[in-house]
Amino acid sequence: MEYLPNVLFAIVLIAGIGYFAKNVGRLRRNINLGKDVDVSDNRKERWKNMARIALGQSKMVVRPVAGLLHIIVYVGFIIINIEVLEIIIDGLLGTHRVFAPLGAVYDFLIGSFEILAFLVIVSVVAFWVRRNIIKLRRFLKPEMRGWPKKDGNLILYIELVLMVLFLTMNAADYQLQQLGAEHYTKAGAFPVSQFIAQLMEGMSISSLIVLERAAWWMHIVGILFFLNYLYFSKHLHILLAFPNTFYGRVTPKGKFKNLEAVTAEVKLMLDPNADPFAAPAEDTAEPDKFGVSDVRDLNWVQLLNAYTCTECGRCTDECPANQTGKKLSPRKIMMDTRDRLEEVGKNMDQNKGEFKDDGKQLLDDYITREELWACTTCNACVEACPVSIDPLSIIMDMRQYLVMEQSAAPTELNNMMSNIENNGAPWPYNQMDRLNWVNE
C-alpha cells in the first residue's frame, strides 16, 4: 500500500503521455497527406524567423494590450513547466519537493512561479472580459459561433483552474510547513500563496494534507488533460508555432509561384530552335491537376498552417474585403481547411488507413467561390498573422483550379484575360489605337 500512489501516478502519467503521442502520430499523418514541397533553403533565415516570431513573440506586440497579456501567459506556462517536472519526479519516486536542496535558487524559482501564476490569472481574466464582455468585433464573426467560441472560453477556464490549483497546493504546503508537519520540509518562497494560506488557519494537519494532496493530484491530472486537449483545440499552436514559423515563406510576399508545366510550355514557345511540328514525347503518366480542390492537393506546409491557426482573427481584422462586407474571412479559410483535413483523417481511420470517397471536397463544400474571388491578394492577412500563416497561398491555389481546370473564372476576369491575349493589355482596345487619347 505504501507504493500504491506511485504506481497510480505512473499509470496516469503513461496513459496521458501515451494518448498524447497517439494524437501526435495522427497529426503527423494528416499533415503528410499534403504534397511534398522543398523548404530546405535559407536555413539561417528560417532559424532567425523562428527565434524572433515564435520564441520572441515579435508580431504579437504589434497590438500592445493583447501582446503583453499573451506574453505573460506564454512565459508563465513555459517557466512553470520546471515545477511540473518536479511534480512528475515526486509522483514517481514518492518524494516531496525533490528540488528543495537547491536552497536559495529553489526559493527564487517557487517565488517566480507564484508571481507568474498570479499574472497568468490576471491575463486570463482580461482575455475572458475582452471576449465575452467587451466583445471585440473579431471574436464575433460568423465562423466564431458555436464550438470555436466555446473552445476559446474553455481554454481560459482550464488555464485559470490550473493556476488556482497550483497556488492552493502551495498555500496548503506552506501552512503545513509552518505547523511542522512530517514530510513537509521548509522550502520555497510563497509571495502569493501565503495570503491564501491565511484562509486555512485553524485547519488540522490531516485536513491540510488532504487539501494539499487533492490540489496536487488535480493540478497534474489537469495538466495531462490540457496536454491531450491541445489536439482538439485551437491551442495546438503552442506546439506548432515553432515549426510553422521555421517553414514559413522566406521569399517576398508579393512573389507568386509559377506552375512548372506552364513555364515549360512558355519556354518551348519562345525557343527559336524548337520544332513546332515535332511529335510530343510519349508520357503515359497522368498529368497533374492544376490548382487545388481538396486538402490533399495542398502541400504539407499549407496543412501545417491550418493546424497552427490560433483563430485570433488578426488576419480577418486586417482584410479589406472583409472590412467592406465581403464574405471572405482569411481565418475561416484556415479553419475550413483544418476541418476538412480532420474529416479526411477520420475517414482514413475508419477505413484502415485508406481514404474512401465521401463525395465532398474543400471547394464548394467548405469554401465558396464567392469567398475566393473576394480576395484582393493584398497580403494583409499574411502580414498580420502572428505565427507566419499564409491563407493567400490556399486562396490562389484554389483560384488556379477554378480557372485552369473548370474555366470558371468570373466574367470580368475572363474578359480581361481575353483582352490581354488579343490586345496585349487588359483594355478592349486594339494595340494600334492605344495612343488615340493623346489627340483628344
N, C-alpha and C positions, 0 to 999 in steps of 0.2 A: 504493500500500500504506500510505502514511502516514496517509491518512484512512479506512482500512478500519474501524478500531474505532469511529470517529464515526458512520459510515454504519450499521454493525451495531447500534450503540446506538440510533440514530434509528429503525431498523426495529423493534427490540424495544419501544421506548417507544410508537411509534404502534400497534403490534399490541396491546399491553397496554391502552392507553387506549381504543382502538377497540372491543375486546371488552367492556370495562367499560361504555362508552357504549351498546353494543347491549343489554347486560343491564339498564341503567337504563331504556332505552326499553321493554323488556319489562315491567319492574317498574311503570312508569307506566301502561302499557296495562292490566295486571291490576288495579291499584288503581282505575282509572277504569271498570272493569266494574261497580263499585258504583253505587247510586243517588245522585243529587246531594243534597247537604244544605247548608244555609246556615250557614256558620261565620264570617261576616264581622263578627259582633258582638263587643263588648268587646275590641277590638284591644289596648288598653293593658294590660289584664289578661293577655291571651294572651302578649304580649311579656314581661311580668314572669314568667309561668309558665315560659316557655322559658329565660329567663336564670337563674331560680332552680333549676329542676328539671334541665334538660338540661345547661346550662353549669355551674351551681353545685353539681350533684350533691347537692342538699339531702336527697332522700329515700333516697340510698344510705347516708348516715352514721347512719341510724336503727339499723343494725346496724354498730357501730363497726369491728370487725375486717375484715369484707368490704368495708365502705365505704372504709376507709383504703387497703386494698390496691387497690381499684378506682380510686380517685383517683390513686394513683401511676402505674398503668398508663395511665390516661386522659391525665394531664398529660404523661407521658413520650412517648406517641405523638403528641400534638399538637405539642409543642415540637421533637421530633426531626424533624418534617416540614421544619423550616428546613434541617436537614442534608440531607434528601432533595432539596430544591431546589438545593442546591449540587452534589450528585452529578449531577443532571439537566443543569445548566449545564456542568459539567466534561465530561460524557459527550458533549454535543452540540458543544462548542467545542474539545475536546481540551486544556483547561486542567487545572490541578491545584490544588485548594483556592482557588477563584476569589475567595472572600470573605476570604482571608488579609490583604489590605491594611487590613482594619478594625482590625488590631493588637490592642490590649488587649481590645476588645469581642469580637473573634473568639476570643481565648484564653478569655474568660469563657464564651462560648457553647459551645465544644467541651468545656470542663471540665464545664459544666452538663449537656450531653448525656450525657457519660460517667457522671456520678453517677446521672442518671435511668435510664440503660440498666442500670446495676447494680441499682438499686432495682426496676426492672421485672422483672429476672431473679429477684430475691428474691421478689417478689409472685407471679410466675407459678408458681414452685416451691411457694409456700404454697397457691395455688389448687389446684394438682395434688394436693397432700397432702390438702386438705380433700375433694376429690372421690374420690380413689382409696384413701387410707389411713384417714383418719378416717371417710370415707363418711357425710357428713351425710345425714340422712333425706330431705330434699327432693330430693336427687340420685338417690334410689333408687326413686322412684315408677315405676309401670308404663310411663308414657309416655316415660320417660327411657332405656328399654332400646334396644339396637341403635344406629342412626345418631345419635340425639341425644347419647348418651354419647360415641360416637366423635368426633362433631363438636366437643364441648366440649373434649376432650383434644387433638384435632388443632390447634385454635386456640392452645392453650397451647404446644404443641410449636413451632408456627410462630413465635410471639412470642419464645420462648426462642432459637431458631436465629437469628432476625433480630438480636437484641441481641448474641448471641455473635459473629456475623459483623461487626457494627459495631465491637465492641471489638477483635476480631482485626485488622481493617483498620487501625484507629488504632494498634494496637501495632506492626504491621509498618511503618507510616508513620513512627511515632516513632523506631523503630530506624534506618530509612533516613535520617532527618534527622540523627541522631547520627553516622552514618557519612559524612555529606556527599554522599549520592548525588545525581546530577544530576536536576533536575526536582523534587526533594523539598525545597522551601524550608522553613526552620524556621518553623512557625506552629502555633498551637494549644496548649492545655494538656491534659495527659493524666493526670489524677489516678488513673484506674483502669487504663487500658491500659499505663501504664508498668511496672506489675508483671507484666503478661502478656508485655511485651517482654523481660523478663529470661529468659524461656524460649527466646527467639530468639537469644540471644548465641552467637556462633560461626558463625551462618549467613552465607553470602556475600551480597553485594549483589544478585546476579542471583536467588538463591533468595528473598530477601526481597521483591523486586519481583514475582516470580511469586505469592507468598503474598498480598501486598497487593492485586494486581490481581484475583486469584481471589476474595478476600473481598469486594472492591468490586463485582465483577460479580454474585456470588451474592447480595449484600445487596440491590442494586437490582432484580434479577430476582425475588428473593423478595418484595420489597415489591409489585411489579406482580402477582405470583401471588396474594398475600394480598388485594390490592385486588379482583381478579376472583373470589376465593373467597368474598368477602363475600356475594354474591348467593345463594349456595348454603348459607349457614350462618346460625346464629342471631346472628352478629356483624354482621348487617345493621343492627342498632340503632345502630352507630357513626354511620351516615349518617341514619337515620330518627328518632332520638330527638328531634332538634330540631324538625322539622315535627310530629311526633306530640304533643309537649308543647304546641306552639303551637295545634294544632287540638283539643286535649283539651277536655273539657267544662268550662265555667266556671259552669254553673248548680249549685245544691245537689245533692249526690249522691243525696239521697232523692227528688228530683223526677223523676217518670216522664213521658214524653211521651204525649200523647193523640192518638188517630187522628182526623184531620180529618173523615173520613166519619162516624164515630160521634158526634163532637162536633156536627156539623151536624144529625144526626138528633135528638140530645137537645135542641138549641136549638129545632128545629122543633116538637118535642113540647111544649116549655114556652112557646111563643109563643101568647099568647091570641088573636092576630089570624090565626093560620094556619087554613086551611080543611082539615079532616081528610079531606074528600071530594074535594079537588082532584086532578085527574089529574097524575101525576108528569111533570116536564119531560122532553121527548124527549132522550135521550142515547144515541147509538149507540156511544160509546166503551166498551171492555171495562172492567169495574170492576177496580180494583187489588186485588191479593192482600193479604189480611190477614196480617201477620207474615212470617216468613222460613222457607223450607225449604231454600234453597240459597244459595251465596255471592253470586250476582248479585241476590238480594233484599236484601242488606245495603247500607248506604250506604258511600261510599268512605272515610270516616273509620274505620269499623269494619274495613275491609280493610287500611287503613294500620296500624291497631292490630295486626292479625295478623302483618304483616311485621315490625313493630317488636319483637315479643316476644323477650325476651332468654333465655327459658327458665330464668330464675334460680329460679323456684319459690316466690318470696315470697308470691304470691297463694294458691297451694295450701297453703303452710305456715300461712297465717292463716285458711283456710277452715274454718268449724266443721263443715260437712257432711263434708269430707274427714277432719278430725280424729276424727270419730266413726265412721269406717269406711265412709262412703257412697262411691259410685262417682265422684262429681263431683270433678273437678280443674280449676279455672279455667285453669291453664296448658295442660292438654290441650285445652280448648275453643279457645284461641287457636292452638295447634299444628295442630289438626284443621282449623280454618278456613283457615290458611295452606296446608296440604297440599292441601285440596280446591281452593283458588284456583289453586295451581300446576298441578293436574291439569286444570282448566278452561283455563288458559293454554296448556298443551301441546296440548290438544285443538284449540284455535284455530290454533296454529302448524301443526299437521298438516293443517288443513282451510282453509288460505289465509285466516285471519282470521275464519272463521265457526265457531260452536260447533255441533257435531253431538251430538245427544242420546246420552249414553253409559249411560243407564239408572241413573245414580247421582245422589245429592244429599247435601248436608251432613247433613240429618236422617236418622237411622237408619243410613246407610252409614258415617258418621264419628262423629256424636254421637248417643248413645242417649237415649231418652225418660227412662230412669231417671236419667241424669245431670242432665237439665234440671229434673226435678221434685224433685231432692235439694237444689236451691239454696234458701237461706233468704232471699235478697235482702237480706242484711245489709250489703253493700258493703265487706266487709273486704278482698276481693281488689282492688277499685278503690283503696282507701286504701293498700294495701301496695305497689302497683306503683311501681317507681322511675322509670318513663317514661310515666306517665299513660294506661295501657291500661285499657279498660273491658270486661272479659269479661261483666259483668252485662247490658250492653245487648244482647249477642248472645243470651244465655240468655233474656231476657224477650221478645225479638222471636220467637224460636223457640217459646216457650210460647204466644205470641199466635196463631201459626199453628195450633198443635195445638188450641187452644180454639175459635177463630173459623172456621177452615177445615175442621177434621176433627172437631170436637166430641169431642176425645179427651182431655179433662181427667180426672184421677183421680176415682174415685167420691166421695171425701171432699170434693174441691173442687166437684164438681157439686152435691152435697147442700148445701154452704154457699151456693153461688150461688142455688140454688132457694129456700133459706130467706130470703135477702136479698130476692129478688124477691117472695116471697109474704108474708113476715113483717116485712120491713124490718130484719132483723137476722140474723146468721149462725146463730142458735139455732132449733131446731124448735118454737118456741112462738108462739102467736097474740099479736098486739100487745096485746090486751086482758088477756092473762094474764102479762105480763112482771113485774108487781109483786106477784104472788101470794106470792113468797117472803117478803115483809115480814110477812105474817100467820102465818108458820110459827114 
